[in-house]
C-alpha cells in the first residue's frame, strides 16, 4: 500500500461520501452506538496508527467474505507513530472506507481521539513531531493541489463514526473511557440518542470519552454501570505486550506495532475477563 500511487481525488471524495452514508445506514447503529446481534462473532482490534502490515493481517484473519456473520471493529487508523517514515495512514483510511461500503453492517469503525484531533485541529505531539502536520504533509505530497478537498472528504467520513459498540452479552467497546470527574455525563441513552450539533466539540461527551486517560477500577466500574454493561474493551493506551488488563473490568488492545493483539469473541456467550484474556491472539504469531 505505501508504494501504491494515490487514488484520483474525485474517486476519494465519492468514496468518503459513500462511506459516510454506509456508516449512517448501518442497520446495527442506534444513535452513536453499534448494538451487535446475539449471534455470530466479533473481531475486536486496537489502535492501528498507520501500520499497514498489521491492517492487512487483520483483514486476512477476519476473512469477511467467508464469515458473513462476523463483525470487525477497527479504531484509530490515522497518524503513524513512526517518526522516520512518511505517514501513509491516509491510505488505510481509504481502505477502511472501501471496507465499510462493501460490508456496511459488518465493519464498524469507532471514533478515536486522533480522529477528533483532525476534526477539531488539535495538535498531538509524538517524540517532538506534530502528527497533524506530518499527516498534512503526506496528503500534500500525494494529492498536490487537491489535498485540501481530499482532507475535507476524510473529515466528512470521520464525523459519522460511532462512539462505541455493545454486545448483548455485556461487552462495551470504545476507544477509551472518561476520567472519573466526567463519568456522570454518560448513560446508555446518551449513546443511543440521535446525533446532534455540538456532539464533537472540546467540551462534548465524545471528547471526554476518547481523550480520557483514567484506567482505575472504580472509574471503569462506574462507567460500565452508567452504560449498562459488564466489561469494557478499549484501545488508546499503548501496551508493550499488545494488551493489558489494568483493572478487573477492562481489557486494552493495541495493534500499532509488532506485538499487536486482537480478540475474536462469540456473540452468543457471556465471558468473564479472564476467559476473554485467554482468547487474545497476536497478529504476528
VOTI-428434 format. One line per 5 residues: number of its first residue (from 1); their letters; for each residue x, y, z of N, C-alpha, C. Coordinates in nm, 3 decimals, always signed. Layout:
% VOTI-428434
NUM) A) X,Y,Z,X,Y,Z,X,Y,Z  ...
//
This chain:
% VOTI-428434
1) XXXXX) +0.080,-0.123,+0.000,+0.000,+0.000,+0.000,+0.083,+0.128,+0.000  +0.192,+0.140,+0.083,+0.267,+0.265,+0.081,+0.328,+0.297,-0.054  +0.359,+0.193,-0.133,+0.423,+0.216,-0.262,+0.322,+0.247,-0.371  +0.192,+0.229,-0.344,+0.092,+0.248,-0.449,+0.070,+0.396,-0.476  +0.032,+0.426,-0.599,+0.004,+0.564,-0.637,-0.125,+0.610,-0.571
6) XXXXX) -0.136,+0.737,-0.540,-0.260,+0.788,-0.481,-0.379,+0.766,-0.576  -0.493,+0.742,-0.519,-0.614,+0.731,-0.599,-0.652,+0.868,-0.654  -0.728,+0.873,-0.763,-0.775,+1.004,-0.813,-0.858,+1.076,-0.706  -0.839,+1.204,-0.696,-0.906,+1.281,-0.590,-1.057,+1.272,-0.600  -1.112,+1.277,-0.721,-1.258,+1.271,-0.733,-1.311,+1.136,-0.687
11) XXXXX) -1.234,+1.029,-0.708,-1.273,+0.897,-0.658,-1.275,+0.896,-0.505  -1.172,+0.952,-0.444,-1.163,+0.953,-0.297,-1.278,+1.034,-0.237  -1.312,+1.145,-0.299,-1.422,+1.228,-0.249,-1.553,+1.150,-0.251  -1.580,+1.080,-0.362,-1.703,+0.998,-0.369,-1.696,+0.882,-0.270  -1.578,+0.821,-0.259,-1.560,+0.708,-0.168,-1.595,+0.747,-0.025
16) XXXXX) -1.544,+0.859,+0.019,-1.568,+0.903,+0.156,-1.714,+0.939,+0.179  -1.776,+1.002,+0.081,-1.918,+1.035,+0.094,-2.001,+0.908,+0.103  -1.967,+0.809,+0.022,-2.039,+0.681,+0.026,-2.017,+0.610,+0.160  -1.894,+0.615,+0.211,-1.865,+0.550,+0.339,-1.939,+0.618,+0.453  -1.953,+0.749,+0.447,-2.031,+0.821,+0.548,-2.176,+0.775,+0.545
21) XXXXX) -2.231,+0.760,+0.425,-2.370,+0.712,+0.413,-2.382,+0.569,+0.463  -2.283,+0.485,+0.430,-2.285,+0.346,+0.476,-2.283,+0.341,+0.629  -2.205,+0.430,+0.690,-2.199,+0.434,+0.837,-2.334,+0.475,+0.895  -2.393,+0.577,+0.838,-2.520,+0.626,+0.890,-2.634,+0.527,+0.869  -2.620,+0.442,+0.767,-2.726,+0.345,+0.737,-2.697,+0.206,+0.794
26) XXXXX) -2.588,+0.193,+0.869,-2.555,+0.065,+0.933,-2.676,+0.018,+1.015  -2.725,-0.101,+0.985,-2.850,-0.145,+1.049,-2.832,-0.174,+1.198  -2.709,-0.180,+1.245,-2.685,-0.203,+1.387,-2.657,-0.072,+1.463  -2.658,+0.040,+1.391,-2.628,+0.169,+1.453,-2.755,+0.231,+1.512  -2.747,+0.266,+1.639,-2.855,+0.338,+1.706,-2.794,+0.462,+1.772
31) XXXXX) -2.818,+0.577,+1.712,-2.754,+0.699,+1.761,-2.606,+0.696,+1.735  -2.528,+0.688,+1.842,-2.381,+0.679,+1.831,-2.331,+0.539,+1.868  -2.421,+0.444,+1.883,-2.384,+0.312,+1.937,-2.416,+0.201,+1.838  -2.317,+0.114,+1.814,-2.338,-0.009,+1.740,-2.386,-0.115,+1.839  -2.509,-0.163,+1.823,-2.562,-0.268,+1.909,-2.558,-0.399,+1.831
36) XXXXX) -2.458,-0.480,+1.863,-2.433,-0.602,+1.788,-2.537,-0.709,+1.820  -2.563,-0.799,+1.726,-2.663,-0.904,+1.748,-2.611,-1.011,+1.844  -2.698,-1.101,+1.884,-2.661,-1.208,+1.979,-2.621,-1.335,+1.907  -2.573,-1.322,+1.785,-2.525,-1.438,+1.709,-2.406,-1.396,+1.624  -2.329,-1.495,+1.580,-2.207,-1.467,+1.507,-2.093,-1.438,+1.602
41) XXXXX) -1.992,-1.365,+1.554,-1.881,-1.327,+1.639,-1.830,-1.189,+1.602  -1.741,-1.136,+1.684,-1.685,-1.004,+1.659,-1.534,-1.008,+1.679  -1.461,-0.954,+1.583,-1.316,-0.942,+1.592,-1.286,-0.798,+1.634  -1.229,-0.784,+1.752,-1.203,-0.652,+1.810,-1.055,-0.621,+1.801  -1.022,-0.506,+1.747,-0.883,-0.465,+1.732,-0.858,-0.335,+1.808
46) XXXXX) -0.730,-0.303,+1.826,-0.691,-0.179,+1.893,-0.639,-0.076,+1.794  -0.572,+0.024,+1.843,-0.521,+0.133,+1.761,-0.424,+0.081,+1.655  -0.443,+0.126,+1.531,-0.354,+0.084,+1.422,-0.246,+0.188,+1.390  -0.281,+0.314,+1.393,-0.186,+0.422,+1.371,-0.096,+0.398,+1.249  -0.161,+0.371,+1.137,-0.088,+0.365,+1.011,-0.008,+0.240,+0.987
51) XXXXX) -0.022,+0.137,+1.070,+0.054,+0.014,+1.050,-0.013,-0.070,+0.940  +0.037,-0.055,+0.820,-0.023,-0.122,+0.704,-0.014,-0.273,+0.716  +0.102,-0.324,+0.757,+0.120,-0.469,+0.767,+0.018,-0.530,+0.864  -0.001,-0.466,+0.978,-0.097,-0.518,+1.075,-0.240,-0.507,+1.023  -0.270,-0.400,+0.952,-0.403,-0.387,+0.891,-0.430,-0.502,+0.794
56) XXXXX) -0.333,-0.535,+0.712,-0.351,-0.644,+0.617,-0.366,-0.779,+0.689  -0.295,-0.795,+0.800,-0.311,-0.918,+0.878,-0.451,-0.927,+0.939  -0.502,-0.815,+0.985,-0.638,-0.814,+1.040,-0.738,-0.855,+0.934  -0.724,-0.804,+0.814,-0.817,-0.841,+0.706,-0.809,-0.990,+0.676  -0.689,-1.044,+0.677,-0.673,-1.187,+0.650,-0.737,-1.270,+0.759
61) XXXXX) -0.716,-1.231,+0.884,-0.773,-1.305,+0.996,-0.925,-1.293,+0.996  -0.976,-1.175,+0.970,-1.122,-1.154,+0.970,-1.189,-1.236,+0.861  -1.127,-1.241,+0.744,-1.178,-1.323,+0.632,-1.329,-1.301,+0.613  -1.368,-1.177,+0.602,-1.509,-1.141,+0.597,-1.587,-1.206,+0.482  -1.527,-1.226,+0.364,-1.605,-1.289,+0.257,-1.657,-1.428,+0.294
66) XXXXX) -1.585,-1.499,+0.382,-1.625,-1.634,+0.420,-1.692,-1.640,+0.557  -1.713,-1.524,+0.620,-1.776,-1.520,+0.751,-1.882,-1.409,+0.752  -1.995,-1.434,+0.691,-2.098,-1.330,+0.679,-2.160,-1.286,+0.810  -2.140,-1.363,+0.917,-2.196,-1.325,+1.046,-2.088,-1.275,+1.143  -1.972,-1.240,+1.086,-1.862,-1.186,+1.165,-1.862,-1.033,+1.156
71) XXXXX) -1.838,-0.968,+1.269,-1.823,-0.823,+1.273,-1.677,-0.789,+1.301  -1.631,-0.683,+1.238,-1.494,-0.636,+1.256,-1.497,-0.495,+1.312  -1.434,-0.475,+1.426,-1.426,-0.342,+1.487,-1.285,-0.288,+1.472  -1.275,-0.171,+1.410,-1.148,-0.102,+1.389,-1.150,+0.032,+1.461  -1.033,+0.082,+1.493,-1.025,+0.214,+1.556,-0.889,+0.276,+1.532
76) XXXXX) -0.889,+0.408,+1.534,-0.766,+0.487,+1.529,-0.668,+0.440,+1.422  -0.709,+0.448,+1.296,-0.619,+0.410,+1.187,-0.524,+0.524,+1.152  -0.560,+0.648,+1.187,-0.481,+0.764,+1.146,-0.356,+0.786,+1.230  -0.260,+0.853,+1.167,-0.140,+0.907,+1.230,-0.037,+0.799,+1.267  +0.061,+0.789,+1.181,+0.171,+0.695,+1.205,+0.248,+0.735,+1.331
81) XXXXX) +0.289,+0.634,+1.406,+0.370,+0.657,+1.526,+0.519,+0.642,+1.499  +0.556,+0.623,+1.373,+0.697,+0.604,+1.338,+0.750,+0.735,+1.282  +0.852,+0.791,+1.346,+0.897,+0.925,+1.310,+0.997,+0.929,+1.196  +1.038,+0.813,+1.146,+1.141,+0.813,+1.042,+1.084,+0.775,+0.904  +0.952,+0.767,+0.891,+0.891,+0.732,+0.764,+0.773,+0.824,+0.738
86) XXXXX) +0.735,+0.844,+0.611,+0.616,+0.925,+0.582,+0.491,+0.861,+0.642  +0.391,+0.944,+0.667,+0.267,+0.896,+0.725,+0.171,+0.853,+0.614  +0.160,+0.722,+0.593,+0.070,+0.669,+0.490,-0.062,+0.622,+0.549  -0.094,+0.668,+0.670,-0.217,+0.621,+0.733,-0.341,+0.663,+0.655  -0.330,+0.768,+0.572,-0.445,+0.807,+0.491,-0.486,+0.694,+0.397
91) XXXXX) -0.389,+0.612,+0.354,-0.422,+0.500,+0.265,-0.505,+0.395,+0.339  -0.473,+0.371,+0.467,-0.555,+0.278,+0.545,-0.695,+0.334,+0.562  -0.706,+0.465,+0.587,-0.839,+0.525,+0.599,-0.921,+0.503,+0.473  -0.860,+0.516,+0.358,-0.931,+0.492,+0.233,-0.970,+0.345,+0.218  -0.880,+0.254,+0.257,-0.913,+0.112,+0.252,-1.028,+0.079,+0.348
96) XXXXX) -1.028,+0.142,+0.465,-1.135,+0.121,+0.562,-1.268,+0.171,+0.506  -1.265,+0.283,+0.435,-1.387,+0.335,+0.373,-1.441,+0.237,+0.269  -1.351,+0.176,+0.192,-1.394,+0.075,+0.095,-1.457,-0.042,+0.168  -1.394,-0.087,+0.276,-1.449,-0.197,+0.355,-1.590,-0.164,+0.405  -1.607,-0.042,+0.453,-1.738,-0.002,+0.505,-1.844,-0.006,+0.397
101) XXXXX) -1.806,+0.029,+0.275,-1.901,+0.026,+0.165,-1.933,-0.116,+0.120  -1.834,-0.204,+0.127,-1.855,-0.343,+0.083,-1.928,-0.424,+0.190  -1.894,-0.398,+0.317,-1.953,-0.471,+0.430,-2.017,-0.371,+0.527  -2.123,-0.304,+0.485,-2.175,-0.191,+0.563,-2.225,-0.225,+0.702  -2.267,-0.350,+0.725,-2.317,-0.387,+0.857,-2.230,-0.492,+0.925
106) XXXXX) -2.107,-0.509,+0.874,-2.010,-0.598,+0.938,-1.888,-0.524,+0.987  -1.851,-0.418,+0.918,-1.732,-0.340,+0.955,-1.777,-0.214,+1.028  -1.719,-0.193,+1.147,-1.757,-0.079,+1.230,-1.630,-0.008,+1.275  -1.619,+0.120,+1.244,-1.501,+0.198,+1.278,-1.539,+0.293,+1.390  -1.475,+0.281,+1.505,-1.509,+0.362,+1.622,-1.429,+0.491,+1.627
111) XXXXX) -1.493,+0.595,+1.675,-1.429,+0.725,+1.688,-1.317,+0.720,+1.792  -1.202,+0.779,+1.755,-1.088,+0.788,+1.846,-1.043,+0.932,+1.864  -0.954,+0.955,+1.958,-0.910,+1.092,+1.983,-0.828,+1.150,+1.868  -0.759,+1.067,+1.792,-0.685,+1.119,+1.677,-0.780,+1.161,+1.565  -0.894,+1.096,+1.555,-0.996,+1.140,+1.460,-1.047,+1.278,+1.500
116) XXXXX) -1.075,+1.295,+1.630,-1.120,+1.425,+1.679,-1.010,+1.531,+1.665  -0.886,+1.490,+1.680,-0.776,+1.585,+1.661,-0.779,+1.643,+1.520  -0.802,+1.558,+1.421,-0.813,+1.606,+1.283,-0.937,+1.693,+1.265  -1.048,+1.651,+1.322,-1.173,+1.726,+1.307,-1.167,+1.863,+1.372  -1.101,+1.872,+1.488,-1.100,+1.996,+1.565,-0.970,+2.075,+1.551
121) XXXXX) -0.873,+2.020,+1.476,-0.746,+2.088,+1.459,-0.665,+2.095,+1.587  -0.672,+1.989,+1.668,-0.599,+1.983,+1.794,-0.471,+1.904,+1.775  -0.359,+1.969,+1.786,-0.234,+1.902,+1.754,-0.195,+1.802,+1.863  -0.130,+1.696,+1.819,-0.077,+1.593,+1.908,+0.071,+1.579,+1.876  +0.154,+1.588,+1.977,+0.298,+1.578,+1.957,+0.346,+1.440,+2.001
126) XXXXX) +0.420,+1.374,+1.915,+0.482,+1.245,+1.945,+0.630,+1.255,+1.913  +0.713,+1.237,+2.016,+0.858,+1.244,+2.000,+0.900,+1.376,+1.935  +0.833,+1.484,+1.978,+0.865,+1.615,+1.926,+0.813,+1.644,+1.788  +0.729,+1.557,+1.736,+0.677,+1.572,+1.600,+0.527,+1.594,+1.603  +0.479,+1.687,+1.523,+0.336,+1.712,+1.512,+0.275,+1.607,+1.420
131) XXXXX) +0.187,+1.521,+1.473,+0.128,+1.418,+1.389,+0.031,+1.478,+1.289  -0.034,+1.590,+1.324,-0.124,+1.654,+1.228,-0.046,+1.712,+1.111  +0.068,+1.773,+1.141,+0.149,+1.831,+1.033,+0.208,+1.721,+0.945  +0.251,+1.612,+1.005,+0.306,+1.501,+0.927,+0.200,+1.442,+0.836  +0.079,+1.427,+0.888,-0.032,+1.375,+0.808,-0.065,+1.472,+0.694
136) XXXXX) -0.070,+1.601,+0.725,-0.099,+1.702,+0.625,+0.006,+1.701,+0.514  +0.132,+1.686,+0.552,+0.238,+1.685,+0.452,+0.224,+1.565,+0.359  +0.187,+1.449,+0.415,+0.167,+1.331,+0.331,+0.054,+1.353,+0.231  -0.052,+1.418,+0.276,-0.163,+1.448,+0.185,-0.119,+1.546,+0.076  -0.041,+1.646,+0.114,+0.007,+1.742,+0.015,+0.095,+1.674,-0.089
141) XXXXX) +0.182,+1.583,-0.043,+0.269,+1.511,-0.136,+0.189,+1.420,-0.228  +0.085,+1.356,-0.174,+0.009,+1.259,-0.252,-0.090,+1.325,-0.347  -0.161,+1.427,-0.298,-0.273,+1.482,-0.375,-0.247,+1.622,-0.430  -0.129,+1.676,-0.403,-0.089,+1.804,-0.460,-0.196,+1.911,-0.436  -0.242,+1.978,-0.542,-0.337,+2.089,-0.523,-0.476,+2.042,-0.482
146) XXXXX) -0.501,+1.910,-0.484,-0.630,+1.857,-0.439,-0.629,+1.814,-0.292  -0.517,+1.836,-0.223,-0.506,+1.781,-0.088,-0.613,+1.834,+0.006  -0.652,+1.960,-0.010,-0.748,+2.020,+0.083,-0.888,+1.960,+0.066  -0.931,+1.940,-0.058,-1.065,+1.883,-0.079,-1.068,+1.736,-0.039  -0.955,+1.666,-0.056,-0.948,+1.527,-0.011,-0.957,+1.521,+0.141
151) XXXXX) -0.885,+1.608,+0.209,-0.891,+1.609,+0.355,-1.032,+1.642,+0.404  -1.100,+1.734,+0.341,-1.238,+1.765,+0.379,-1.329,+1.643,+0.361  -1.302,+1.565,+0.258,-1.380,+1.442,+0.237,-1.353,+1.342,+0.350  -1.227,+1.331,+0.391,-1.195,+1.245,+0.506,-1.273,+1.289,+0.629  -1.274,+1.419,+0.656,-1.339,+1.470,+0.775,-1.489,+1.444,+0.772
156) XXXXX) -1.549,+1.451,+0.653,-1.691,+1.419,+0.642,-1.721,+1.278,+0.685  -1.633,+1.185,+0.652,-1.648,+1.046,+0.695,-1.624,+1.032,+0.845  -1.518,+1.094,+0.895,-1.485,+1.082,+1.037,-1.597,+1.133,+1.127  -1.670,+1.235,+1.082,-1.779,+1.291,+1.163,-1.890,+1.190,+1.188  -1.903,+1.092,+1.102,-2.014,+0.996,+1.115,-1.979,+0.875,+1.201
161) XXXXX) -1.855,+0.863,+1.247,-1.814,+0.741,+1.315,-1.889,+0.723,+1.447  -1.934,+0.601,+1.475,-1.997,+0.574,+1.605,-1.897,+0.586,+1.717  -1.948,+0.609,+1.838,-1.861,+0.627,+1.955,-1.827,+0.495,+2.022  -1.912,+0.396,+2.006,-1.892,+0.271,+2.080,-1.971,+0.160,+2.015  -1.943,+0.037,+2.059,-2.021,-0.081,+2.020,-2.052,-0.160,+2.147
166) XXXXX) -2.164,-0.229,+2.147,-2.204,-0.307,+2.264,-2.258,-0.442,+2.218  -2.238,-0.543,+2.301,-2.292,-0.676,+2.272,-2.404,-0.708,+2.370  -2.490,-0.798,+2.329,-2.599,-0.841,+2.416,-2.546,-0.913,+2.540  -2.423,-0.964,+2.533,-2.361,-1.036,+2.645,-2.295,-0.944,+2.748  -2.295,-0.813,+2.723,-2.245,-0.720,+2.823,-2.112,-0.653,+2.794
171) XXXXX) -2.053,-0.674,+2.677,-1.930,-0.605,+2.643,-1.961,-0.464,+2.593  -1.878,-0.370,+2.633,-1.888,-0.233,+2.582,-1.752,-0.198,+2.524  -1.750,-0.165,+2.396,-1.624,-0.147,+2.323,-1.617,-0.002,+2.277  -1.515,+0.070,+2.321,-1.498,+0.208,+2.280,-1.349,+0.243,+2.286  -1.314,+0.360,+2.235,-1.172,+0.392,+2.224,-1.107,+0.409,+2.360
176) XXXXX) -1.175,+0.475,+2.451,-1.126,+0.493,+2.587,-1.246,+0.513,+2.677  -1.222,+0.555,+2.801,-1.333,+0.590,+2.889,-1.304,+0.724,+2.952  -1.408,+0.794,+2.997,-1.387,+0.927,+3.055,-1.316,+0.921,+3.189  -1.255,+1.031,+3.226,-1.199,+1.042,+3.360,-1.314,+1.041,+3.462  -1.283,+1.008,+3.586,-1.386,+0.991,+3.689,-1.474,+1.113,+3.703
181) XXXXX) -1.418,+1.232,+3.687,-1.496,+1.355,+3.706,-1.600,+1.376,+3.597  -1.592,+1.299,+3.488,-1.687,+1.316,+3.378,-1.778,+1.195,+3.357  -1.766,+1.094,+3.439,-1.845,+0.972,+3.420,-1.994,+1.000,+3.424  -2.035,+1.093,+3.509,-2.178,+1.120,+3.524,-2.241,+1.185,+3.401  -2.159,+1.227,+3.306,-2.212,+1.278,+3.179,-2.272,+1.168,+3.094
186) XXXXX) -2.237,+1.042,+3.126,-2.267,+0.931,+3.036,-2.384,+0.847,+3.084  -2.452,+0.789,+2.985,-2.561,+0.694,+3.008,-2.579,+0.616,+2.879  -2.649,+0.506,+2.886,-2.678,+0.431,+2.764,-2.761,+0.517,+2.668  -2.850,+0.598,+2.725,-2.936,+0.682,+2.643,-2.855,+0.789,+2.568  -2.746,+0.835,+2.628,-2.661,+0.931,+2.557,-2.606,+0.869,+2.429
191) XXXXX) -2.563,+0.744,+2.437,-2.506,+0.677,+2.321,-2.610,+0.646,+2.214  -2.731,+0.617,+2.254,-2.834,+0.579,+2.157,-2.916,+0.697,+2.107  -2.891,+0.816,+2.161,-2.964,+0.935,+2.116,-2.923,+0.971,+1.974  -3.013,+1.035,+1.901,-2.983,+1.077,+1.765,-2.870,+1.179,+1.764  -2.780,+1.171,+1.667,-2.672,+1.269,+1.659,-2.726,+1.411,+1.651
196) XXXXX) -2.653,+1.505,+1.712,-2.697,+1.644,+1.714,-2.577,+1.736,+1.695  -2.605,+1.862,+1.662,-2.499,+1.962,+1.653,-2.429,+1.975,+1.788  -2.299,+1.990,+1.785,-2.224,+2.004,+1.909,-2.177,+1.873,+1.969  -2.207,+1.761,+1.901,-2.165,+1.631,+1.953,-2.014,+1.614,+1.952  -1.943,+1.688,+1.867,-1.799,+1.670,+1.852,-1.725,+1.800,+1.878
201) XXXXX) -1.736,+1.850,+1.999,-1.663,+1.969,+2.041,-1.567,+1.932,+2.154  -1.484,+2.028,+2.194,-1.387,+2.002,+2.301,-1.452,+1.984,+2.438  -1.578,+2.020,+2.451,-1.648,+2.002,+2.578,-1.754,+1.892,+2.570  -1.759,+1.820,+2.459,-1.863,+1.719,+2.438,-1.829,+1.588,+2.510  -1.931,+1.505,+2.537,-1.903,+1.371,+2.590,-1.812,+1.289,+2.499
206) XXXXX) -1.825,+1.306,+2.367,-1.737,+1.232,+2.275,-1.591,+1.265,+2.301  -1.564,+1.392,+2.327,-1.426,+1.433,+2.357,-1.381,+1.372,+2.489  -1.466,+1.380,+2.593,-1.431,+1.322,+2.723,-1.408,+1.172,+2.713  -1.487,+1.107,+2.629,-1.477,+0.962,+2.612,-1.346,+0.922,+2.546  -1.311,+0.986,+2.436,-1.198,+0.941,+2.355,-1.063,+0.990,+2.406
211) XXXXX) -1.062,+1.099,+2.483,-0.936,+1.153,+2.533,-0.907,+1.111,+2.677  -1.000,+1.045,+2.744,-0.980,+1.008,+2.883,-0.862,+0.915,+2.903  -0.789,+0.934,+3.013,-0.673,+0.850,+3.044,-0.689,+0.772,+3.174  -0.804,+0.784,+3.237,-0.829,+0.717,+3.364,-0.851,+0.567,+3.338  -0.772,+0.482,+3.402,-0.790,+0.337,+3.388,-0.807,+0.270,+3.525
216) XXXXX) -0.856,+0.346,+3.619,-0.877,+0.289,+3.752,-0.999,+0.198,+3.753  -0.997,+0.100,+3.841,-1.107,+0.006,+3.851,-1.236,+0.072,+3.892  -1.229,+0.169,+3.982,-1.351,+0.236,+4.028,-1.416,+0.316,+3.916  -1.334,+0.380,+3.832,-1.390,+0.455,+3.720,-1.450,+0.362,+3.616  -1.381,+0.254,+3.587,-1.433,+0.156,+3.491,-1.566,+0.099,+3.538
221) XXXXX) -1.574,+0.065,+3.666,-1.698,+0.008,+3.721,-1.811,+0.110,+3.714  -1.781,+0.236,+3.747,-1.883,+0.339,+3.743,-1.930,+0.364,+3.600  -1.837,+0.369,+3.507,-1.873,+0.392,+3.366,-1.959,+0.277,+3.313  -1.919,+0.154,+3.343,-1.997,+0.038,+3.297,-2.138,+0.040,+3.354  -2.152,+0.080,+3.477,-2.286,+0.089,+3.537,-2.370,+0.193,+3.463
226) XXXXX) -2.307,+0.305,+3.426,-2.379,+0.411,+3.356,-2.426,+0.366,+3.217  -2.347,+0.281,+3.150,-2.383,+0.241,+3.013,-2.449,+0.103,+3.008  -2.473,+0.043,+3.124,-2.544,-0.084,+3.128,-2.468,-0.200,+3.070  -2.339,-0.211,+3.103,-2.255,-0.320,+3.052,-2.174,-0.379,+3.168  -2.106,-0.491,+3.140,-2.033,-0.560,+3.247,-1.882,-0.562,+3.227
231) XXXXX) -1.833,-0.540,+3.104,-1.690,-0.544,+3.079,-1.655,-0.447,+2.967  -1.545,-0.377,+2.984,-1.504,-0.272,+2.891,-1.383,-0.318,+2.811  -1.387,-0.295,+2.680,-1.273,-0.322,+2.592,-1.239,-0.193,+2.519  -1.115,-0.147,+2.535,-1.075,-0.019,+2.478,-0.942,-0.030,+2.403  -0.904,+0.081,+2.343,-0.770,+0.100,+2.287,-0.705,+0.215,+2.362
236) XXXXX) -0.647,+0.310,+2.284,-0.600,+0.440,+2.334,-0.468,+0.433,+2.411  -0.449,+0.334,+2.495,-0.329,+0.326,+2.578,-0.226,+0.233,+2.513  -0.105,+0.279,+2.491,-0.001,+0.191,+2.438,+0.024,+0.073,+2.531  +0.039,-0.046,+2.471,+0.062,-0.168,+2.550,+0.189,-0.236,+2.500  +0.286,-0.246,+2.585,+0.414,-0.307,+2.546,+0.395,-0.449,+2.495
241) XXXXX) +0.298,-0.522,+2.552,+0.274,-0.661,+2.514,+0.152,-0.677,+2.424  +0.100,-0.567,+2.369,-0.014,-0.575,+2.278,-0.149,-0.572,+2.347  -0.152,-0.596,+2.476,-0.278,-0.591,+2.551,-0.245,-0.571,+2.698  -0.347,-0.529,+2.773,-0.330,-0.509,+2.917,-0.465,-0.522,+2.985  -0.461,-0.553,+3.115,-0.580,-0.561,+3.198,-0.553,-0.473,+3.320
246) XXXXX) -0.578,-0.343,+3.309,-0.540,-0.251,+3.415,-0.626,-0.258,+3.540  -0.740,-0.324,+3.529,-0.832,-0.338,+3.641,-0.924,-0.457,+3.612  -1.006,-0.499,+3.707,-1.090,-0.619,+3.686,-1.204,-0.601,+3.586  -1.221,-0.479,+3.532,-1.336,-0.450,+3.447,-1.299,-0.414,+3.304  -1.171,-0.418,+3.269,-1.127,-0.360,+3.143,-1.016,-0.442,+3.078
251) XXXXX) -1.022,-0.451,+2.944,-0.914,-0.505,+2.862,-0.876,-0.397,+2.762  -0.746,-0.373,+2.746,-0.695,-0.279,+2.647,-0.626,-0.357,+2.537  -0.655,-0.322,+2.411,-0.590,-0.383,+2.296,-0.511,-0.277,+2.219  -0.398,-0.317,+2.164,-0.310,-0.226,+2.091,-0.261,-0.300,+1.966  -0.283,-0.241,+1.848,-0.245,-0.307,+1.722,-0.142,-0.229,+1.642
256) XXXXX) -0.075,-0.134,+1.703,+0.008,-0.044,+1.624,+0.149,-0.096,+1.595  +0.193,-0.204,+1.661,+0.331,-0.246,+1.639,+0.342,-0.398,+1.631  +0.463,-0.449,+1.645,+0.489,-0.591,+1.624,+0.419,-0.680,+1.725  +0.378,-0.624,+1.839,+0.310,-0.702,+1.943,+0.158,-0.689,+1.934  +0.108,-0.637,+1.823,-0.034,-0.611,+1.807,-0.121,-0.732,+1.842
261) XXXXX) -0.228,-0.705,+1.920,-0.315,-0.813,+1.968,-0.460,-0.785,+1.930  -0.538,-0.892,+1.924,-0.680,-0.878,+1.891,-0.760,-0.983,+1.967  -0.892,-0.964,+1.966,-0.983,-1.057,+2.031,-1.090,-1.101,+1.932  -1.116,-1.230,+1.924,-1.228,-1.283,+1.846,-1.325,-1.344,+1.946  -1.443,-1.285,+1.956,-1.537,-1.317,+2.064,-1.670,-1.366,+2.006
266) XXXXX) -1.721,-1.481,+2.053,-1.855,-1.523,+2.012,-1.960,-1.431,+2.071  -2.061,-1.397,+1.993,-2.162,-1.303,+2.039,-2.276,-1.369,+2.115  -2.277,-1.501,+2.119,-2.385,-1.572,+2.189,-2.340,-1.626,+2.324  -2.223,-1.580,+2.372,-2.173,-1.626,+2.502,-2.135,-1.508,+2.590  -2.158,-1.522,+2.718,-2.116,-1.422,+2.815,-1.986,-1.471,+2.880
271) XXXXX) -1.877,-1.399,+2.858,-1.746,-1.443,+2.905,-1.688,-1.342,+3.004  -1.626,-1.393,+3.109,-1.562,-1.309,+3.209,-1.428,-1.258,+3.156  -1.370,-1.162,+3.227,-1.244,-1.103,+3.183,-1.135,-1.208,+3.165  -1.120,-1.301,+3.261,-1.013,-1.400,+3.249,-1.036,-1.494,+3.131  -1.162,-1.521,+3.100,-1.192,-1.606,+2.984,-1.160,-1.534,+2.854
276) XXXXX) -1.187,-1.405,+2.849,-1.155,-1.327,+2.730,-1.004,-1.315,+2.710  -0.931,-1.298,+2.819,-0.785,-1.285,+2.809,-0.725,-1.409,+2.744  -0.780,-1.527,+2.774,-0.726,-1.650,+2.713,-0.753,-1.655,+2.563  -0.844,-1.573,+2.515,-0.877,-1.569,+2.373,-0.796,-1.465,+2.295  -0.717,-1.384,+2.365,-0.636,-1.283,+2.296,-0.531,-1.352,+2.210
281) XXXXX) -0.520,-1.306,+2.088,-0.420,-1.359,+1.994,-0.339,-1.244,+1.938  -0.223,-1.278,+1.876,-0.133,-1.178,+1.826,-0.129,-1.181,+1.673  -0.122,-1.063,+1.615,-0.127,-1.051,+1.470,-0.005,-1.110,+1.402  +0.106,-1.114,+1.472,+0.232,-1.156,+1.410,+0.281,-1.292,+1.456  +0.190,-1.373,+1.512,+0.229,-1.508,+1.556,+0.135,-1.610,+1.497
//
